[in-house]
Amino acid sequence: MADPLLEIADDLYSLPLADFTPARDALAKEHKADKALSASIKGLKKSSLAAWVVNLLVRRDPDQVDQVLAVGEALREAQDALDAAQLRELTKQRRQLTASVTTAARRHARAEGVKTTESVADQVEATLTAAMLEPDAAKAVRSGLLVTALTATGLGDLDLSAAVALPEALGFSATARPIAAPDPDARPQLRVVPDPDADKKLRAAAEERVADAKVVLGETEKEQRAARRKVEKLQARTLQVQSELDELRSRVVDLENTLEEIDDDLGEAEAAQAEAEEAVDEARAEVDAAKEARDSL
């Protein structure tokens, strides 16, 4: 790796989120002899939680990320070729794959002791989708140096200027850092190195952890409020529909009673009609008989 800043950034963005700021500041101090490099290190921004989860995925499971990017490339080729059937199939595959990989990313974060909310998971999935739709977004994801989540429309209008730690990130591939299986025969190597700033760093790391926890708490509380509002809205709608249903049932009973009354009246009316028709027939017969008697005189 020729660029020392990229090498340092690759290490920094592989750290737990709470460790980023104290580690960055320590490295900037360590390289203070090179003022330009030190300033560049100090200027590296801490990732959002969603961006950190994507960066973690890139390092923990690069093969799965490569699969996502390969499907995205095939999808763009199908769009260029106007292959409707292949485009439909790849779009379906894209949705299934991004959902599956997002689940895997959340699992890696959980293994690091970080809980992700549905809101963060949506941002992770949106970032993976952007990597499928936009070639530069794919490069940004593969760099493992994201500082914000990505969203894209597939129209080539994605602005990555603030999405990655460094402009040089595009085209750079993060170093894979899979979790190594523990060696039961390996003996721990203990090394004690005095650090005069240890307490200060621990305090800074603790404050970072509190800040991150507050962000997660805020998001979960927001989701809780949204869920509660939805439940209340549906409960009110249920009561409304139940009331309308009760009214309709009552109306049905009234109509059935009315129908029975009409059926009774109809029966009586039909009987009266039959009697009237019989009387008319008899009267006509009487008229005919009277005419014949008259005509015979």
C-alpha positions in Angstrom: 0.0 0.0 0.0 1.9 3.1 -1.3 -0.2 5.9 0.4 0.5 6.0 4.2 -2.7 7.9 4.8 -4.8 5.2 3.1 -3.0 2.6 5.2 -3.7 4.5 8.3 -7.3 5.1 7.3 -7.8 1.4 6.5 -6.7 0.5 10.0 -8.8 3.3 11.6 -12.0 2.4 9.9 -11.6 -1.2 10.9 -11.8 -0.3 14.6 -14.9 -0.5 16.8 -16.8 2.8 16.4 -16.2 3.9 20.0 -12.4 3.5 19.5 -12.2 5.6 16.3 -11.8 9.1 17.7 -9.2 8.4 20.5 -7.2 6.2 18.0 -7.3 8.9 15.3 -6.2 11.6 17.7 -3.4 9.4 19.0 -2.2 8.6 15.5 -2.3 12.3 14.5 -0.1 13.0 17.6 2.2 10.1 16.7 2.8 11.6 13.2 3.1 15.2 14.3 6.6 15.4 12.7 4.8 15.2 9.4 2.5 18.1 9.7 0.6 17.4 6.5 0.0 13.8 7.3 -0.9 14.6 10.9 -3.5 17.2 9.7 -4.9 14.7 7.2 -5.3 12.1 9.9 -6.9 14.6 12.3 -9.4 15.5 9.5 -10.7 11.9 9.1 -14.3 11.8 10.0 -16.0 9.3 12.2 -18.4 7.0 10.4 -22.1 7.0 11.0 -23.4 3.8 12.5 -24.8 2.5 9.2 -21.6 3.3 7.4 -19.6 1.6 10.1 -21.7 -1.6 9.7 -21.1 -1.6 5.9 -17.4 -1.1 6.5 -17.4 -4.0 9.0 -19.2 -6.2 6.5 -16.6 -5.4 3.8 -13.8 -6.5 6.0 -15.5 -9.5 7.7 -17.1 -10.9 4.6 -15.6 -9.5 1.4 -16.8 -12.4 -0.7 -20.4 -11.6 0.0 -19.8 -8.0 -0.8 -18.2 -9.0 -4.1 -21.3 -11.0 -4.9 -23.4 -8.0 -4.3 -21.2 -5.9 -6.6 -21.2 -8.6 -9.3 -25.0 -8.7 -9.4 -25.1 -4.9 -9.6 -22.7 -5.0 -12.6 -24.9 -7.6 -14.3 -27.9 -5.5 -13.6 -26.4 -2.4 -15.1 -25.4 -4.5 -18.2 -28.9 -5.7 -18.6 -30.2 -2.1 -18.4 -27.7 -1.1 -21.1 -28.8 -4.0 -23.3 -32.5 -3.4 -22.6 -32.9 -7.1 -21.7 -36.3 -6.9 -20.0 -36.5 -10.5 -18.9 -33.0 -10.5 -17.4 -33.6 -7.1 -15.8 -36.7 -8.4 -14.0 -34.8 -11.5 -12.8 -31.8 -9.5 -11.6 -34.0 -6.9 -9.9 -35.7 -9.7 -8.0 -32.3 -11.2 -7.2 -31.0 -7.7 -6.1 -33.8 -7.3 -3.6 -33.4 -10.7 -2.1 -29.6 -10.4 -2.0 -29.5 -6.9 -0.3 -32.0 -8.1 2.3 -29.9 -11.2 3.0 -26.6 -9.4 3.1 -28.1 -6.7 5.4 -29.1 -9.4 7.8 -25.5 -10.7 7.7 -24.1 -7.2 8.3 -26.3 -6.8 11.4 -25.1 -10.2 12.6 -21.4 -9.1 12.3 -22.3 -5.9 14.2 -24.0 -7.9 16.9 -20.9 -10.0 17.2 -19.0 -6.8 17.9 -21.5 -5.9 20.6 -23.3 -3.3 18.5 -27.1 -3.4 18.2 -28.6 -2.0 15.0 -32.1 -0.6 14.7 -34.5 -1.1 11.8 -33.7 2.5 10.8 -29.9 1.7 10.6 -30.7 -1.6 8.8 -32.7 0.4 6.2 -29.7 2.7 5.6 -27.3 -0.4 5.3 -29.7 -1.9 2.7 -30.0 1.4 0.8 -26.1 1.6 0.7 -25.9 -1.9 -0.8 -28.6 -1.0 -3.3 -26.7 2.1 -4.3 -23.5 0.0 -4.8 -25.5 -2.2 -7.2 -27.0 0.8 -9.1 -23.9 3.1 -9.3 -20.3 2.0 -10.2 -18.8 4.8 -8.1 -21.0 3.7 -5.1 -19.7 0.2 -5.6 -16.1 1.5 -5.4 -17.0 3.5 -2.3 -18.5 0.5 -0.5 -15.5 -1.7 -1.5 -13.1 0.8 0.0 -14.4 0.2 3.5 -13.9 3.9 4.1 -17.5 5.1 4.2 -18.4 7.8 6.6 -22.1 8.1 5.7 -24.7 5.8 4.2 -25.5 6.0 0.5 -28.7 6.3 -1.5 -29.0 6.2 -5.3 -31.6 6.4 -8.0 -29.5 4.7 -10.7 -29.5 7.9 -12.7 -25.8 8.7 -12.1 -26.6 11.6 -9.8 -24.9 10.3 -6.7 -22.5 12.7 -4.9 -19.8 10.8 -3.1 -17.7 13.9 -2.1 -18.7 13.6 1.6 -19.5 9.9 1.7 -16.0 8.5 1.9 -13.1 9.4 4.2 -10.7 10.3 1.4 -11.1 11.1 -2.3 -8.5 8.4 -2.9 -10.9 5.8 -1.4 -12.5 5.2 -4.8 -10.6 2.4 -6.3 -9.1 1.3 -3.0 -10.1 -2.1 -1.5 -10.3 -2.5 2.3 -8.1 -5.1 3.8 -10.1 -8.2 4.7 -10.1 -8.9 8.5 -12.2 -12.0 9.1 -12.6 -13.2 12.6 -9.9 -15.8 13.3 -10.9 -18.9 15.1 -9.3 -19.1 18.6 -6.3 -21.4 18.9 -6.8 -23.5 22.1 -3.0 -24.3 22.1 -1.9 -20.7 21.8 -0.5 -19.1 24.9 -1.4 -15.5 25.5 1.5 -13.1 25.0 1.3 -10.4 27.7 3.0 -7.1 27.2 2.6 -4.1 29.4 3.4 -0.8 27.9 2.9 2.2 30.1 0.7 4.9 28.6 0.7 8.3 30.3 -2.6 9.1 28.5 -4.3 5.8 29.3 -6.9 7.4 31.7 -7.6 10.2 29.2 -8.1 7.7 26.4 -10.3 5.5 28.4 -12.4 8.5 29.4 -12.7 9.5 25.7 -13.6 6.0 24.6 -16.2 5.9 27.4 -17.7 9.2 26.3 -17.7 8.0 22.7 -19.6 4.9 23.8 -22.1 6.9 25.7 -22.7 9.2 22.7 -23.2 6.2 20.4 -25.5 4.6 22.9 -27.5 7.8 23.0 -27.8 7.8 19.3 -29.1 4.3 19.2 -31.5 5.1 22.1 -32.8 8.1 20.2 -33.5 6.0 17.1 -35.1 3.2 19.1 -37.3 5.7 21.0 -38.3 7.2 17.7 -39.2 3.8 16.3 -41.2 3.1 19.5 -43.2 6.3 19.2 -43.9 5.6 15.5 -45.0 2.0 16.4 -47.2 3.3 19.2 -48.9 5.9 16.9 -49.5 3.2 14.4 -51.1 0.9 17.0 -53.3 3.8 18.3 -54.4 4.6 14.7 -55.2 1.0 14.0 -57.1 0.6 17.3 -59.2 3.7 16.5 -59.9 2.4 13.0 -60.9 -1.0 14.5 -63.4 0.7 16.7 -64.8 2.7 13.8 -65.1 -0.3 11.6 -66.7 -2.4 14.4 -69.2 0.4 15.0 -70.1 0.5 11.3 -70.4 -3.3 11.3 -72.8 -3.2 14.3 -74.9 -0.6 12.5 -75.0 -2.7 9.4 -76.0 -5.8 11.4 -78.8 -3.8 13.0 -79.9 -2.6 9.7 -79.8 -6.2 8.3 -82.1 -7.3 11.2 -84.5 -4.4 10.5 -84.6 -5.2 6.8 -85.2 -8.9 7.5 -88.2 -8.0 9.7 -89.5 -5.6 7.1 -89.1 -8.3 4.5 -91.1 -10.8 6.5 -93.9 -8.2 6.9 -93.8 -7.5 3.2 -94.0 -11.2 2.5 -97.1 -11.5 4.7 -98.7 -8.5 3.0 -97.7 -9.9 -0.4 -99.4 -13.2 0.4 -102.6 -11.5 1.5 -102.5 -9.2 -1.6 -102.0 -12.2 -4.0 -105.0 -14.0 -2.4 -107.2 -10.9 -2.8 -106.0 -10.5 -6.4 -107.0 -14.1 -7.1 -110.5 -13.6 -5.5 -110.9 -10.3 -7.5 -109.9 -12.1 -10.8 -112.4 -14.9 -10.0 -115.2 -12.3 -9.4 -114.3 -10.6 -12.6 -114.6 -13.8 -14.5 -117.9 -14.6 -12.9 -119.2 -11.1 -13.7 -118.1 -11.4 -17.3 -119.9 -14.7 -17.6 -123.0 -13.1 -16.2 -122.8 -10.3 -18.7 -122.4 -12.8 -21.6 -125.4 -14.8 -20.3 -127.5 -11.6 -20.1 -126.6 -10.7 -23.6 -127.6 -14.1 -24.9 -131.0 -13.9 -23.1 -131.6 -10.5 -24.6 -130.7 -11.5 -28.1 -133.1 -14.5 -28.0 -136.1 -12.3 -27.5 
